[in-house]
Amino acid sequence: MKKVLVVDDSISVARQLEKIIADSGDFEMAGHAKNGMEAIKMHQALHPDIVCMDMNMPGMDGITALRSLVALDRNVNVVMVTSLGGVGDKFTESLKLGARTVICKPFEAETVLKALREL
């Protein structure tokens, strides 16, 4: 079973993702980080198969954390999560930086699981 690290400063969004992941039967939770800096530390400690990361967080945002994670591990599987309308530039930037895909909030369980299963 693949382990997923959820990175989101919103407790409600993190819980929603955790429930989708736990209920899937295909994935297990590796942990929950509240910002990019925590994500980097937890990735190094837990070695999750997938990182599901919010783009906008206080402290270190998802794009900055993505850059660092890719520099540390070129094969890291990051799914960026965003609630921003009109995220064209950030969407494109995150894919260029190495994100595998981007999913938008509010999301459906099947959308999340489809993105995770494709990795």
Buried (B, 14 or more C-beta within 10 A) or exposed (E): EBBBBBBBBBEEBBEBBBEBBEEBEEBBBBBBBBBBBBBBEBBEEEEBBBBBBBBBBEEBBBBBBBBBBBEEBEEBBBBBBBBEEEBEEBBEBBEEBBBBBBBBBEBEBEEBBEBBEEE
